[in-house]
Amino acid sequence: MKLTIIGTGYVGLVTGACFAEVGHHVVCVDCDEAKVKMLRAGGMPIYEPGLEELVKKNVEAGRLSFTASTQEGVEKSDVIFIAVPTPPMPDGSVDLSFIERVAREIASSMTSYKIIVDKSTVPVKTGDKVAETIKRYCKAKVDFDVASNPEFLREGFAVDDLMHPDRVVIGVRSQRPVQAMKDIYTPFNAPIIVTDINSAELIKHAANSFLALKISYINAVSVICEATGANVQEVANGMGMDNRIGRRFLDASLGFGGSCFPKDLSAFIQISEQLGYDFSLLKEVQRINDGQMDRFIKKIIETLWVLKGKKIGVLGLAFKQNTDDVRMSPAIELCHRLQKEGAILRVYDPKAMEKAKAVLKDVTYVDKMNDVAEGCDALVIATEWPEFKKLDLERARKVLTHPILFDGRNLFDVKEMEALGFIYKSIGR
């Protein structure tokens, strides 16, 4: 099929590459001409495992192309996916200006029937607004359909998530676009849920908010574990073996971050309030998440006492493993909080250092993981990169001024770390 994806961020670029991989012809549109030029030259604006190879393969095969022209994208395709940013506003609601602008551009470029699909995460009833906007600004007055097709991609695992989805959700206002949408996803061999647009839009916010709740729940349990001498990992394992619960998203940590969970949680709270319901459960999820960072900082201060002038090494800057995304990263927040206390930081991340430089200043960026601890008073693990488990602990113990390690991701065994001579502080253990 002939498809257009408007927006080449994490969602748009991965979606476009995967659609091309299963045989569709895809045009990816972005208003950033420099990004389009980079993609045409074989460069990548983001790091996502497997994505670069997928893009290169399908560009060479002639199934994937890039343009800065929305009109070109609309003219070349039958189905147009909107995958532009929906950033949070100060009050927690969502900025829909990018969606509105793209809807107007699509409308002014349409000369024949098109299916316009919201791929971006948007508040319920956004589909109605998109349809209204297209109808208002379509000079040719041609027919069209609007659908919702929320994404469920995890950064760091996005290619695999799209190629092997748990389910595909399609929200429609009529049955006319259903078969075309099913045809797009047939090669992925996944269950397809066809529902109304409002339900489809709510599924995404409800799902992400529930996962955030699950993370906050185990983080709250970790506080009880520390107070009683229990081990949160053992508790999580025991809970997770119950197939009604499952083990995923039950890892105690610094808390959730990134561009999805915090934003979607705030948006769902705002949506609920606008509809007259106080979703206090989700507000508590936010409170617990914020408190997790407070407790970790307190743990560092209690151990080191005065942080002013202390050198601290930090491993991890991305909000999670396998990505270079530092948006709303707990690791970046931790660094800022330590700096506010007067600490001097040496930092390392396998993929996120270039992007971190735009938001984290006055730190020493170190090229190698095992050099971060050099001359530091303590070492902190802030992101769960698998390679951090291979840290040369013997060397770290020797080059640290004091053998103190704060593990915000519970990567190491408590008894083994203490046997190596570390003062080792983790979460919920």
N, C-alpha and C positions, 0 to 999 in steps of 0.2 A: 504494500500500500504506500501511498505518497503521504508523508507526515511532516509536519513542521513543529519544532519545539522553540518557543520564544523564551529565552533566558538560558545562559550556559553556566549556571552555578553548579553546585553539587547535584541537585535534582535534575536540571535540564540536560547537562552534559552526559551524565550517566544514563539517563533515559534515552537520549538520542543515540548514544553508542550502542546500547543494548537492543533497541529497536532495529537498528541497522544490522546488528549481528544476526538477528533471526530472519533477515531478508527484506525488511521494509526499506524504502528509500526516504532518507531523512534530511531535512534542511534545519540546521540549528541557527537561530537568529539571536543576535545580541547587539544592543545599542552602543556598546563599547567597541569602537572600531579597532583599538589597539589589541583588545582580546581576540577579536575575529582574525586579525592579522597574525597574532601569535599561533592560534589554532590552525590556521591555514599553513603556517610554516612548520607545523609539527610540535610546537611548544604546548605546555600544559599549564593552565592557570591555577590548578589545585593538585594536591596529591591524594590519590585514591588507589589502593592496590588493584592492579589489573586494568585500570582505565586507559592509561597511555597506550598500551599495546592494542586494546580494543579500538580506540579511536584511529590509530595509525592503520590498522588492518582494514577498517571499513572505509576510510578515506581512499586508500589505494584501490579498494574494490569498486569505488564509485557509488557506494550506497550512502555515504555521509558527507555533507558539505556544510560550509559556514558562510553566513552573510550578515551584514549590518542592516539590511533592508527588510523591514516587516512586510512591505508590499511584495517583495520577491518571494518571501516565505509563504504568504497567503496565496499568491498566484500559482505556486508550484504544488500545493498540497490540497487534499480533500479534508483532512483532519488537522486542526491546529491546537496544540497543547500550550497552555500558559504556565510557565514555570519560573516566574519572576519572584524577587524577594517580597516578603510580607513582614517587614521589621516591626518590632514592638514600639509602641508609643510610651511616653513617660507614665501614663496611668495604667499601663498593662494591656490596653486595647491594641489593635493591629492597624498599621499604616497600609491602606489599600490603594494608595495613589498609583503605585506601579501597575496594579491590576487594572485600574480604571484607564490609565493612559494606553496600555496595550490593547484593551478592549476597543478604545476609540480608533487606534491605528488599524486594527483588524477590520473594523466596520468600514472605515474609509477606503480600504483596499479591496473589499469584497465585490465581486461581479457575478458570482454564482453561489449555489448552495454550499455551505461549509458546516462542519461540526466543530464547535469551539469547546475545548475541554479545560477546566480548571484543574491543574496539577499541583499548584501551590497550595499550601495549607491556609485556609481562609475561614472566617467565621460563618456560621450557618446563615443562610439566606443570601450569601454573596452571589450564588448562581443567578438568582432573580435580578440582582443589580447588574450583573454582566449582560444578561439578556436584554434588560431595559436599555443599557448603554449602547449596545450594538444596534438595536432597533432604532434608536434615536439618531445615531451618527452614520448609519449605512445609507449613502446617497443613492445607491443602485436599488434599494428596497427589495433585495433578494431574500429568499427564505434561508433559514439557518436553524441549528439546534445548539443548545448549550448543555454540557454534561459536566459531571464532577468525577474525577478519578484520582483520589488522594494517594500520595506516595507513602510508603512505609519503609523507607531506606535508612539503614544505620550507616553513618559515616564510618569509613574503615572497612565496611563489609557491603557497600552499596551495590557493587556489580553483582555479587552473588545473590543479594536480596532481590534484585530485579530479575535476574535470570532464573531464580528459583523461588518465586514468591509464595508466602503462606496462603494468600488469597488476593484476588483483584476485585476492588470495589468500583462499581460503575453507578453513578447517580444520574438519572435522566428526568426530563419533564414530559417526555412522550416516548413511545416505543420506536420511533423512526430511527434514531441513531444507534440502537442497541446492537444490531447485527454487525455494523461496522466496527463498533468498539470491541465486540467479541472476536471479530476477525483479527484485530490488531494483537490481541493477547492469546489467540489459539496456540501459537508456537511455544508458549511458556508452560503449557500443561498445568495450569493452576486452577483451583476452584474460583469461579466468577460469581460475585454477588451483584445482582442488579436490583437497585432500589431507587427511591426518590432522591432528588438532589439534597434536600435538607438532611436526610438521614446519612447520606454519604459524607457530607461535610462534618456532621457531628461524630461520625465513627472515628475520624482522625484525631480530633481533640479529646474524645473520650478515651481512646486507646493510649495516647501519649500521657495523658493525665494519670491514668491507672498505673502505667509503668513508673512514673515519677512517684506515685504513692507507694509502690512496692519498694522502691529504693529508700524512700524516707522511713518506711516502716522498719527495714532492717537496720538503718542507721539509728533509729530510736532504740531498737533492741540492743544495739552495740553499747549504748550508754548503760543499760541494765547489766550487760555482760561485764563491763569494766567494774561496775560497782559490786559485783558478786564473785568475781574471779572466774567467770565462765568464758568460753571461747565462742565468739560470734560466728566463726566459720563452721564450727561443729553444730551450732544451733541452726545455721542456714542449711547445712547438709541434711540435717534431720527433717527440717521443714520441706526442703526441696524434693525429697523422695516421695512426698505425697503428690500424686499426679494431679490433684486439684489445685496445687500451688505451683510446683515446678521450681527448679533451682535458679533459673536465669533471673537477673536483676535483683539477686539477693546477696550482693557483695557490699559489705560496709566499706565506706570510703570517705573522702572529703565532701562528698555530695555530688549531685548531678549538675551538669552545665551544658554548654554548647548552644547552638542556635535553635534547637527544637524544644526540649523539655521545659526550660524556664519560660520561653515565649508562649508555648501552647498552653501551659498551665495558667499563666496570667490571663491569656486571652479567654480561656474557658471560664475563668472566674468572672471576667468582665461580661462575657456573653450571658452568663447565668444571672448576673445582677441586672442587666438590661431587660431580661425577661422576667424579673421580679423574684428571683430565687437567690438566697444567700448560700453559696456553696462553701460553707465553713470548713468542710473536710479538706478541700483543696488548699484553703488558706493555711491550715495546719501543716500540710505537706510542705508548703513554702517556708513556714516558720522552722520546721525541723531541719530543712535543708540549709537554711541560713545558720542555724545554731551549730551544725556539724563543723563548719569552718571555724566558728568562734571557739569551740572546744579544742580543736586541733591547735590553733594559735595559742590558746591558754596552756596547752600541754608543752609547747615549745618554750614559752616564757617561764613556766614553772621549773623547767629543767635548766635553762640557760640563765635565768634570772634577768639581767639587763641585756637587751638585744642591741642597744646602741653601740656601734663600732664592732659588733661581732660579725665574723665572716661565716656565711651559710651557703652551702652548695645545694642547688635545687636540680633534681633530675625530672624533667618533664615540663612542657609548656603547653602542649596541645590539650584540649579538653578531654581527650580520650586517646587510646592507642590507635595506630594505623591511619592517622589523619594529620594534616598540617593546620587544621582549623583551630584558631585560638579565640574565637568569639565566645564570650561569656565562659571562659575557661576557669575552672576552680584553681588550676595551677597558676594562672596569671593573677587571679585575685589574691592567692596566697602570697605571691611575690610582692604585690603592692602593699599588702598588710605588713609584711616583714620589713619592707622599706620604710613604711610609716613609723615603725618602731625603731628605726635607725640602723637596721642590719645592712651589711654590705654583701651583695649576692654574686655568686658564680653559677651560671645556669647552662643546661644542655638539654636539647631535644633532638631526636633523630631526624625529624622532618619539619618542625614548626618554627625554627629559629628565625628564618627570614621574615615570616609574617609576625612573629612576636616582637621584632625590632620596632614595628610601627606603634606598639602599645606598651612596651616595657623598656624604659630608658634607664640609664645610669646603672647598668649591670655589666658584668663581664661574661660575654658569650664564649663558651669553651667548645673546642672542636671535637673532643673525645670524651666519652662517658667516664672513663676511668681517671680523667684529669680534673674532674669537677671538685673532688674533695680536697685537693691540694691546699694546705694551709688553712683549712676551714675549721671553725669551732663545732660544726655539726653538718650533717648531710640530711636532706629531705627528699623523699620520693613522692612526687606529686601527680604523676601520670602512670598508668599501668602498662607501659611498653614492655613486651615480653623480654626484650634484650636486657632490661634492667635486672632481671633475675640472674643474668650472667655477670653482674658487676664483680670486679675483683675485690672481694671483701677484705682479704688479707692486706692488699695494698691500701685500700681505703682506711683501714684501721691504723695503719702506720703513718699515712700522710695527714690524717686529721689531727688537729691540735688536741682534741679529746675524742675518743671513739664513741660518738653519739650519733644515732641514726633515727630519724623520725619517718616512719613508713605510713604514708597516707593511703596506700593501696594494699596493704597486707601481703606484700610479695614474698616475704621471708618467714621462716619458722622461728618462733620466739625462743625456744630452747637452744636451737642451733646458733642464733645470733648472740645469745648470752654466753654460750660456750666459747664463741670466738672472741669474747671480751668486750662486746658492744654494750653500751647503754642503749637499749632498743625500745622505742615507743611506737606502738601501732594502734589500730582502732578496734575496740571491742574485744581485746585479748589481754 
